[in-house]
Amino acid sequence: MDKDMRIQAAWRWPALIGLNLLGFALLLSWQLPATRALWDAANLWVFQSLNGTLNQHPLWDWLWALTSIRLCDILVAALMLTLLIHPRWVFRPQELRPAFLHFLALLAVLVVVRVLFTKLAIALGWQHASASVQVSGAIRLSESFPGLERVFELKDRSSRSFPGDHASVLLLWGLFMLQFARGWKLLTSIGLVLFFMLPRLVTGAHWLVDVAVGGVFIALISFAWAYCTPLAGWIAAGLERLCQPLLPLLQKLPVVGRLGVLRSR
């Protein structure tokens, strides 16, 4: 094991136990009658507070409409990837490929956790329609911007909004960056995660619990079992072996070949 390499998935028992306890405690707080009422009240208050700001100013509506389309999701993913593999952001040049491969491994684990958890939510009757569907008088940006809805699919409603998978990916990236970013770069990373979770809440595509319970639970459990055990390291090592034959070819490509993530470590 390279002692100078910070990106190393390994057994971290306190974190593994703590993250699992936190995730299940959060889920339990939503299910217990005593605290369920608090979540329900918070759900409605957050939705009315955020969705109620719409139809007040055109620029404000455009902001949340544009950040709620599928194209924006792709651009956000590109931004997250860019910050992950940028040699002057968080990771040192020799860490770029391990960081990239470890994050791919985290995503792979998240997909499995998300599928299993969603099936459980359906079986237990936890699924529900989004706030914009259930609340009378909700403002739907898809009706205000029919052109964006028609061309780009504006995400402001869902018949099954729990859990918030969009939020879970953002939170997983945030948890990973939290291990290595410091100072203003850490604050920027946290700020990006929080900001890009907001559009789904403003438009009513998700309730607060979809993000703060479902999304957080998936991210915590995925990170715990992937990075606080050797699992992500094993997956990343396998991906490294698969990529090796392609590296010489990719390194010869213009622009792409200059990426630090493709250079020899």
Residue pairs with C-beta under 8 A, 6 or more apart in sequence:
1 8
2 8
5 94
5 95
5 98
6 95
6 179
6 180
7 91
7 95
7 98
7 99
7 102
7 180
8 233
9 102
9 105
9 226
9 227
9 228
9 229
9 230
9 231
9 232
9 233
9 234
9 236
10 228
10 229
10 230
10 233
11 228
11 229
11 230
12 227
12 228
12 229
13 228
15 224
15 228
16 224
16 225
16 228
16 229
19 220
19 221
19 223
19 224
19 228
20 220
20 221
20 224
22 220
23 216
23 217
23 220
23 221
23 224
24 217
26 212
26 213
26 216
26 217
26 220
27 213
27 217
29 35
29 39
29 213
30 36
30 39
30 209
30 213
39 208
39 209
39 213
42 208
42 209
43 131
43 207
43 208
43 209
44 135
46 201
46 207
46 208
47 131
47 135
47 138
47 201
47 204
47 207
47 208
48 135
50 198
50 201
50 202
51 131
51 132
51 135
51 138
51 139
51 202
51 203
51 204
52 139
53 60
53 202
54 60
54 61
54 64
54 139
54 141
54 144
54 202
55 61
55 139
55 144
61 141
61 144
61 145
62 145
64 141
64 198
64 199
64 202
64 203
65 141
65 144
65 145
65 148
65 154
66 72
66 148
67 196
67 198
67 199
68 141
68 154
68 155
68 156
68 199
68 200
68 202
68 203
68 205
69 148
69 152
69 153
69 154
69 155
70 152
70 153
70 155
71 152
72 199
73 155
73 166
76 170
76 196
77 169
79 192
80 170
80 173
80 192
81 100
83 89
83 90
83 177
83 189
84 90
84 91
84 99
84 100
84 103
84 173
84 177
85 91
85 96
85 99
85 100
85 259
85 260
85 261
87 93
87 96
87 260
89 185
90 99
90 177
90 180
90 181
90 185
90 189
91 99
91 180
93 260
93 263
94 265
96 260
96 261
96 263
97 240
97 261
97 262
97 263
97 265
98 236
98 265
99 180
100 261
101 235
101 236
101 239
101 240
101 243
102 176
102 227
102 232
102 233
102 236
103 173
103 176
104 235
104 236
104 239
105 226
105 231
105 232
105 233
105 235
105 236
105 239
106 172
106 176
106 222
106 223
106 226
106 227
106 232
107 169
107 172
108 235
109 222
109 225
109 226
109 231
109 232
109 235
110 168
110 169
110 172
110 218
110 219
110 222
110 226
113 218
113 221
113 222
113 225
114 163
114 165
114 168
114 218
114 222
117 163
117 214
117 217
117 218
117 221
118 163
120 126
121 127
121 162
121 163
121 214
122 160
126 162
127 160
127 162
128 134
128 160
128 161
128 162
128 207
129 157
129 158
129 159
129 160
129 161
130 156
130 157
130 158
130 159
130 161
130 204
130 205
130 206
130 207
130 210
131 138
131 161
131 204
131 205
131 206
131 207
132 138
132 139
132 140
132 156
132 157
132 203
132 204
132 205
133 157
133 158
133 159
133 204
135 204
138 204
139 204
140 156
140 157
140 203
140 204
141 148
141 154
141 156
141 203
142 148
142 149
142 154
142 156
142 157
143 149
145 154
148 154
154 203
155 199
155 200
155 203
155 205
156 203
156 204
156 205
157 203
157 204
157 205
158 205
158 206
161 205
161 206
161 207
161 210
162 207
162 209
162 210
162 214
163 210
163 213
163 214
163 215
163 217
163 218
164 197
164 200
164 206
164 210
164 211
164 214
164 215
165 215
165 218
166 197
166 200
166 206
166 215
167 197
167 200
167 206
167 210
167 211
167 214
167 215
167 216
167 219
168 214
168 215
168 216
168 218
168 219
168 222
170 193
170 196
170 197
170 215
171 193
171 197
171 215
171 216
171 219
172 219
172 222
172 223
173 193
174 189
174 190
174 192
174 193
174 219
175 219
175 220
175 223
176 223
176 227
177 186
177 189
178 186
178 189
178 190
179 227
181 188
181 189
197 211
197 215
199 205
200 206
200 210
200 211
201 208
201 211
225 231
226 232
226 235
247 262
250 256
250 257
250 262
251 257
251 262
251 263
256 262
